[in-house]
């Protein structure tokens, strides 16, 4: 680079400025230099100078790291040349005394990124150099080397090709013993210094922690069978003692935040070693099942853990127990004696010996009476931030990683595995909690809440043990009526419990009582958390195969109004999504019954849409709700078009960033809106501008896009074809050249619908497609389903526009440098051969009609294959003729054709589809009669000698068929 180091250094300084006018030009200049030879060598020089400003050096490392991602690989455009790479690698290895921790971490990540690409072939001296440096007596060098080695090993372990895995296993065999000894020595040094000055002790602890991180990766990714390695077993055996020591050490130094934090991280890392080993090598872990269960049960389920536990460690312990319980390799056959694997039997024996009835009873009691209890901090959040409580305690993103869900999933797993042992324990706790609790007895309320929680979680397992209907009518419903403020905890839990049991064991005759209870709990005077729980229970109630819409309808107006009030009161995006989801589901199940009650929600949603501009998941919920609302409102939804069209436009515009999240739901709303529109208008038609871009992408939503296209074809064919027809066919033509069979079928269905709706205009419109269509038919090498669609298009073309068909044959012949007669003969021959494979029956009759028309044309190429063609059509005649008469069973009878399926509403789209079907030749023309007419046409246009020759070529059975159809009127 001209200007060199000083110029880059000055630009980096400018790039750290807080002034945008200074910052932006500096960033642009650095971006220009990214592909300049020597730029990255200069950056290495700059961030290697410890005397420079820290923020400048840190920025230099970041630019270098980004450059490695883009330009380090040899195949990258404008890649860094090999000579400069060699200088850079050499310079990086001299940076193991970095004094600033943040810069040191970025440097370690940077070296690891290069190592992933270059090590060991292009950078063979990296690992030997790190090994040598880690032996240094300089504590800073040793720490930075371990940090770098950790990131390098992490990158190398992530490579998945077989050759890379073999290389990593060789690397493990060379370095595992050394690192194990290093870890042990650093740990022992830390323990020896435990009573000394923190400045002496903490560096040993940090280096020991880093060494264990490296060993963890080597253990999981560097061994095929860890149990065959003495070093691997030594490491695992040491883990249990180290956990005990560090828990005590953390307790002794909990006043020192730094020591406490690193001790907690260390303990969690030790448990991760066990969990990773169990997950990846379950049979190698056999000898550690019992120690793991004993350790975790000792700390989590006995008083020994009091004061030593912290949340992340407790979570890891619970996950370890659950992983052992659920490990598939540890589960024998249902009949244990049928299990062949001795290791599985051994694991099962160890588990059975540990989980005896007394242990299980103790764990169950501890989980329910201790871990299930709402804490004081939970209740404070409930009071100060009810919506936050619902997210944190009842299923929000942070909830997934907290203690409560771990205890609940472990309880469910234990109950499923040991139902016979745990059911009496839980039933006894239920009986002891059956009596009403004094609202002033806070502890009693929390205990009852925990027991009810357990009964809800184990609902499926307790099906035969609890008469829930009797419990509901005699006790639970009365507990919902206790209005004391403290009893809100029980009201919330009881309504949640009922929701858990509605799909398990809840009689339909009690549902009206439940609906009435929910109405009371949804009232504005009730606690917000209780109201939200009642809303969720309502959703469980209607999402059940025993749900009776007619039974629910008397309560719908009140419930829907109360839910709407709850939606308006909610402030958090997640809460609004929950309530909206309940309302959406309710609209879906009651269908058209929502029409008298939808107006307030319809007026509220436009404002909510504007407020949610930064919350795409809430907008997805709004779109889903609108889909169900439009479906329920049917034709009445036209009054919402101004709003609907606007949000459909935003959701399906590929130029909008939000389309990534909203596209599928937006397309569904678009289709539903079209299907329920009776009167097309310009703004609805203009929406299709978005569709052309989507079709060009050929996305996973192709089916929906083409369904929308078909809906426009039925809704306003003339305007649609005039405005978008030619561009659409051009797009289809491009898509068909490179598309899988399923996509081809979808596209051709849309093309066929154009022909059905506007036979003459459609035939002219699709002309650009026809040469490729004719080529496929003449080749005849497609799957039956695909071939059926191609033949259907050609058949309609023959029936609707013979002159365009002959044009397409001539064009195809010219493109293939063949005579038109040869191409036509190929088409008719393939058509005759494939006709029996066409499905369904309606489509086979359509293709039979088209082929029958050609049989009556008298064209010489057709006459060459005429016997096979007539035979094929005659077979279709028999297929579509009713058994007890000569009538065609597909001909319209009684005007019922195209009626909606039992699961379909009679939407405007269905009515339009029905009208088109009633005019279709398949349902208006008898194939038997039509074939007879074509034979008569052939007789009139062809000399007698040719007719006799054709007749002689037919098989005896074909002669009988011909005689039968030619006498038809």
NORVEN-V846251 format. One record per backbone hydrogen bond with DSSP energy under -0.5 kcal/mol. CO is the residue of the C=O (numbers start at 1). NH is the residue of the N-H. If there is no record, write none. Layout:
<<CO	NH> <CO	NH>>
//
This chain:
<<1	4> <3	7> <4	8> <5	9> <6	10> <7	11> <8	12> <9	13> <10	14> <11	15> <12	16> <13	16> <14	17> <18	20> <19	22> <19	23> <20	24> <21	25> <22	26> <23	27> <24	28> <25	29> <26	30> <27	31> <28	32> <29	33> <30	34> <31	34> <32	35> <33	36> <36	39> <38	42> <39	43> <40	44> <41	45> <42	46> <43	47> <44	48> <45	49> <46	49> <48	50> <49	52> <53	57> <54	58> <55	59> <56	60> <57	61> <58	62> <59	63> <60	64> <61	65> <62	66> <63	67> <64	68> <65	69> <66	70> <67	71> <68	72> <71	80> <73	76> <76	79> <81	85> <82	86> <83	87> <84	88> <85	89> <86	90> <87	91> <88	92> <89	93> <91	94> <92	95> <95	98> <99	101> <100	104> <101	105> <102	106> <103	107> <104	108> <105	109> <106	110> <107	111> <108	112> <109	113> <110	114> <111	115> <112	116> <113	117> <114	117> <114	118> <115	119> <118	122> <118	123> <123	126> <124	128> <125	129> <126	130> <127	131> <128	132> <129	133> <130	134> <131	135> <132	135> <133	136> <137	139> <138	142> <139	143> <140	144> <141	145> <142	146> <143	147> <144	148> <145	149> <146	150> <147	151> <148	152> <149	153> <150	154> <151	155> <152	156> <153	157> <154	158> <155	158> <156	159> <161	165> <162	166> <163	167> <164	168> <165	169> <166	170> <167	171> <168	172> <169	173> <170	174> <171	175> <172	176> <175	179> <176	180> <177	181> <178	182> <179	183> <180	184> <181	185> <182	186> <183	187> <184	188> <185	189> <186	190> <187	191> <188	192> <189	193> <191	194> <193	196> <197	200> <197	201> <198	202> <200	204> <201	205> <202	206> <203	207> <204	208> <205	209> <206	210> <207	211> <208	212> <209	213> <210	214> <211	215> <212	216> <213	217> <214	218> <215	219> <216	220> <217	221> <218	222> <225	228> <226	229> <228	230> <229	233> <230	234> <231	235> <232	236> <233	237> <234	238> <235	239> <236	240> <237	241> <238	242> <239	243> <240	244> <241	245> <242	246> <243	247> <244	248> <245	249> <246	250> <247	251> <248	252> <249	253> <251	254> <253	256> <255	257> <256	260> <257	261> <258	262> <259	263> <260	264> <261	265> <262	266> <263	267> <264	268> <265	269> <266	270> <267	271> <268	272> <269	273> <270	274> <271	275> <272	276> <273	277> <274	278> <275	279> <276	280> <277	281> <281	285> <283	286> <285	288> <286	289> <288	292> <289	293> <290	294> <291	295> <292	296> <293	297> <294	298> <295	299> <296	300> <297	301> <302	305> <303	306> <305	308> <305	309> <310	314> <311	315> <312	316> <313	317> <314	318> <315	319> <316	320> <317	321> <318	322> <319	323> <320	324> <321	325> <322	326> <323	327> <327	330> <328	331> <330	332> <334	336> <335	338> <336	339> <340	342> <341	345> <342	346> <343	347> <344	348> <345	349> <346	350> <347	351> <348	352> <349	353> <350	354> <351	355> <354	356> <356	360> <357	361> <358	362> <359	363> <360	364> <361	365> <362	366> <363	367> <364	368> <365	369> <366	370> <366	371> <367	372> <375	379> <376	380> <377	381> <378	382> <379	383> <380	384> <381	385> <385	389> <386	390> <387	391> <388	392> <389	393> <389	394> <390	394> <391	396> <396	400> <397	400> <398	401> <399	402> <399	405> <402	406> <403	407> <404	408> <405	409> <406	410> <407	411> <408	412> <409	413> <410	414> <411	415> <412	416> <413	417> <414	418> <416	419> <418	422> <419	423> <420	424> <421	425> <422	426> <423	427> <424	428> <425	429> <426	430> <427	431> <428	432> <429	433> <430	433> <431	434> <438	441> <440	442> <441	445> <442	446> <443	447> <444	448> <445	449> <446	450> <447	451> <448	452> <449	453> <450	454> <451	455> <452	456> <453	457> <454	458> <456	459> <458	462> <460	463> <462	465> <462	466> <466	468> <467	471> <468	472> <469	473> <470	474> <471	475> <471	476> <472	477> <475	479> <476	480> <478	481> <479	482> <481	483> <484	487> <485	488> <486	489> <487	491> <488	492> <489	493> <490	494> <491	495> <492	496> <493	497> <494	498> <495	499> <496	500> <497	501> <498	502> <499	503> <501	504> <501	505> <507	510> <508	511> <510	514> <511	515> <512	516> <513	517> <514	518> <515	519> <516	520> <517	521> <518	522> <520	523> <523	526> <527	531> <528	532> <529	533> <530	534> <531	535> <532	536> <533	537> <534	538> <535	539> <536	540> <537	541> <538	542> <539	543> <542	544> <544	547> <547	549> <548	552> <549	553> <550	554> <552	555> <552	556> <553	556> <553	557> <555	559> <556	560> <557	561> <558	562> <559	563> <560	564> <561	565> <562	566> <563	567> <564	568> <565	569> <566	570> <572	576> <573	577> <574	578> <575	579> <576	580> <577	581> <578	582> <579	583> <580	584> <581	585> <582	586> <583	587> <584	588> <585	589> <586	590> <587	591> <590	593> <591	594> <592	595> <594	597> <594	598> <595	598> <598	602> <599	603> <600	604> <601	605> <602	606> <604	607> <604	608> <605	609> <606	610> <607	611> <608	612> <610	613> <612	615> <614	616> <615	619> <616	620> <617	621> <618	622> <619	623> <620	624> <621	625> <622	626> <623	627> <624	628> <625	629> <626	630> <627	631> <628	632> <629	633> <630	634> <633	636> <634	637> <635	638> <636	639> <637	640> <638	641> <640	643> <640	644> <641	645> <642	646> <643	647> <644	648> <645	649> <646	650> <647	651> <648	652> <650	653> <652	654> <653	656> <656	659> <657	660> <658	661> <658	662> <659	663> <662	666> <663	667> <664	668> <665	669> <666	670> <667	671> <668	672> <669	673> <670	674> <671	675> <672	676> <673	676> <674	677> <675	908> <675	909> <678	680> <681	685> <682	686> <683	687> <685	688> <686	689> <687	690> <688	692> <689	693> <690	694> <691	695> <692	696> <693	697> <694	698> <694	699> <695	698> <699	702> <701	705> <702	706> <703	707> <704	708> <705	709> <706	710> <707	711> <708	712> <709	713> <710	714> <711	715> <712	716> <716	720> <717	721> <718	722> <719	723> <720	724> <720	725> <721	725> <721	726> <724	728> <725	729> <726	730> <727	731> <728	732> <729	733> <730	734> <731	735> <732	736> <733	737> <734	737> <735	738> <736	739> <740	744> <741	745> <742	746> <743	747> <744	748> <745	749> <746	750> <747	751> <748	752> <749	753> <750	754> <751	755> <752	756> <753	757> <754	758> <758	762> <759	763> <760	764> <761	765> <762	766> <764	767> <765	768> <766	769> <766	770> <767	770> <767	771> <769	772> <769	773> <770	774> <771	775> <772	776> <773	777> <774	778> <775	779> <776	780> <783	787> <784	788> <785	789> <786	790> <787	791> <788	792> <789	793> <790	794> <791	795> <792	796> <793	797> <794	798> <795	799> <796	800> <797	801> <801	805> <802	806> <803	807> <804	808> <805	809> <806	810> <807	811> <808	812> <809	813> <810	814> <811	815> <812	816> <813	818> <814	817> <819	822> <819	823> <820	824> <821	825> <822	826> <823	827> <824	828> <825	829> <826	830> <827	831> <828	832> <829	833> <830	834> <831	835> <834	837> <834	838> <835	838> <840	844> <841	845> <842	846> <843	847> <844	848> <845	849> <846	850> <847	851> <848	852> <849	853> <850	854> <851	855> <852	856> <854	857> <854	858> <859	863> <860	864> <861	865> <862	865> <863	866> <865	869> <866	870> <867	871> <868	872> <869	873> <870	874> <871	875> <872	876> <873	877> <874	878> <875	879> <876	880> <877	881> <878	881> <880	889> <882	885> <887	882> <887	889> <888	891> <893	896> <896	899> <901	904> <905	907> <907	911> <908	912> <909	913> <910	914> <911	915> <912	916> <913	917> <914	918> <915	919> <916	919> <917	920> <920	923> <920	924> <921	924> <921	925> <923	892> <926	930> <927	931> <928	932> <929	933> <930	934> <931	935> <932	936> <933	937> <934	938> <935	939> <936	940> <937	941> <938	942> <943	947> <944	948> <945	949> <946	950> <947	951> <948	952> <949	953> <950	954> <951	954> <955	959> <956	960> <957	961> <958	962> <959	963> <960	964> <961	965> <962	966> <963	967> <965	968>>
//
